[in-house]
Amino acid sequence: MSRSILTGILRFVGILIYSAALAFVLLMVGFSEGKVLDFSAAASGANPLPLIAISLVCWIILLALPIWLAVAFLKRFALRLRGS
């Protein structure tokens, strides 16, 4: 199997996994009316650690991963500009 085919398959699988995670987080946020993203409400509960962890994971999926993908895209675009 060539490297480009393997890279394409890995990218496709990564996109599928990220899409499923994003859909799950958006459903969680929608059904909780945004309360799952509120750190102060999570910290004030009786058992704050699991709620804070869930909130943190939601924020990571919503913000950090799209930023990481955008940076990767810009790096690849810059390499193409240098190559041509």
For each residue, the residues with C-beta under 8 A, 3 or more apart:
1: 5 6
2: 5 6
3: 6 7
4: 7 8
5: 1 2 8 9
6: 1 2 3 9 10
7: 3 4 10 11
8: 4 5 11 12
9: 5 6 12 13
10: 6 7 13 14
11: 7 8 14 15
12: 8 9 15 16
13: 9 10 16 17
14: 10 11 17 18
15: 11 12 18 19
16: 12 13 19 20
17: 13 14 20 21
18: 14 15 21 22 61 65
19: 15 16 22 23
20: 16 17 23 24
21: 17 18 24 25 61
22: 18 19 25 26 61 62
23: 19 20 26 27
24: 20 21 27 28
25: 21 22 28 29 57 58 61 62
26: 22 23 29 30
27: 23 24 30 31
28: 24 25 31 32 36 54 58
29: 25 26 32 34 36 37 58
30: 26 27 33
31: 27 28
32: 28 29 35 36
33: 30
34: 29 37 38
35: 32 38 41
36: 28 29 32 42 54 55 58
37: 29 34 55 58 59 62
38: 34 35 41 42 55
39: 42 43 52 55
40: 43 44
41: 35 38 44 45
42: 36 38 39 45 48 51 52 54 55
43: 39 40 48 51 52
44: 40 41 48
45: 41 42 48 51
46:
47: 50 51
48: 42 43 44 45 51 52
49: 52 53
50: 47 53 54
51: 42 43 45 47 48 54 55
52: 39 42 43 48 49 55 56
53: 49 50 56 57
54: 28 36 42 50 51 57 58
55: 36 37 38 39 42 51 52 58 59
56: 52 53 59 60
57: 25 53 54 60 61
58: 25 28 29 36 37 54 55 61 62
59: 37 55 56 62 63 64
60: 56 57 63 64 65
61: 18 21 22 25 57 58 64 65
62: 22 25 37 58 59 65 66
63: 59 60 66 67
64: 59 60 61 67 68
65: 18 60 61 62 68 69
66: 62 63 69 70
67: 63 64 70 71
68: 64 65 71 72
69: 65 66 72 73
70: 66 67 73 74
71: 67 68 74 75
72: 68 69 75 76
73: 69 70 76 77
74: 70 71 77 78
75: 71 72 78 79
76: 72 73 79 80
77: 73 74 80 81
78: 74 75 81 82
79: 75 76 82 83
80: 76 77 83 84
81: 77 78 84
82: 78 79
83: 79 80
84: 80 81
